[in-house]
């Protein structure tokens, strides 16, 4: 009976909504954007807007590049040269491509120099490295997490620690993966990644951009001070998040309650805007570029605009081993970890962070 | 008043098999199909079958849809769709691609990023 009950249970999820103002000293928006490392999809919506400004358009077109390299041996990411060239000089991000976090071995590199390996039991034992069981193990431990601090290793390359890791990756259990890579740095060395991994056939990619306008769009009425909504006067943050999902999924927003097919409708109260601009960028997008987009969207209201608010949503890679910072992330039923900003014309903002069952509470 | 608890689930369902048959022509047919398979699987308890279900989107080109069900009905809907083998006498299969309580999460699927 207990098994049946457990099978019928729906895994828990968490939605954290908070509000603040971009001008506040203690506003955490920068930290939360910068510590969400592996971003797959960034989209924004601007009501009452038919054409994108030049600055925004440029930013949207410059969210890349990112890189794709196949069969890269893991030991290449711990060499002295790699650490000095990329990890120490800017923010280097890496994530294994087409590895499912709940089934396969997955590796990620964070910009603070931490190399995170999420390994199945056999691989973990074969590498001979020190790790810990996954937080989301059931009775049987299926996954182990190994965290290697490259900054710490590079301080002393003759150390026993470095020798052990090097031996493990080169001889004991040489692992190879297809990787997504990105490197954010100040400086003009644009194709450094390309030349460094040229022997592995590295490819440069640009994120895909989809731009569209929606006409006669029903938008919820919001009040920046009322995160939970106000009956009859403003919608709540969770309602806004649902509505945003419906818009980006092209769902109908004005179904009647007795409609046979769907009863979903835009939360009330709502207004109809003549047009709205939607933009979606997909790829391997670094937080630094997202921060620039966020800042530019804040500046949208420097001049008076009809729009009362704009939104910026970011979705993480479902198969990343981390969500925010080094918080372990698991897939369970959906692997979602996403956040959404609602930027108001008075520089107030709402921030909603959503995670699934195999995740810690967002920071 | 909201008919669903806050923890509502929104599975995204792909039905490629039906394209080989006559195909589900509209969202309305898909809704009827989903209701009938729930009825069938709940046996004699017809009252169980009456779970509020919404077809939020339906794309004929890709034969994929986004369904919305309350969290207490998720397992029933998911298992019913998975076990459905034929529609109007023709063979078909449902494949659930994504499940999430957040509709926004269904507008993008990082597992669908294709680079090679």
Interface residues (C-beta under 8 A of the other chain):
Chain A: X7 X8 X10 X12 X13 X15 X40 X41 X43 X68 X70 X97 X98 X100 X178 X180 X203 X205 X238 X241 X242 X244 X245 X246 X248 X249 X250 X251 X252 X255 X260 X261 X262 X263 X264 X280 X282 X283 X313 X315 X316 X317 X318 X319 X333 X334 X335 X336 X338 X340 X354 X356
Chain B: X3 X6 X7 X9 X27 X28 X31 X52 X54 X55 X56 X57 X66 X68 X71 X72 X74 X75 X98 X99 X100 X101 X102 X103 X104 X105 X106 X107 X108 X109 X110 X111 X113 X115 X116
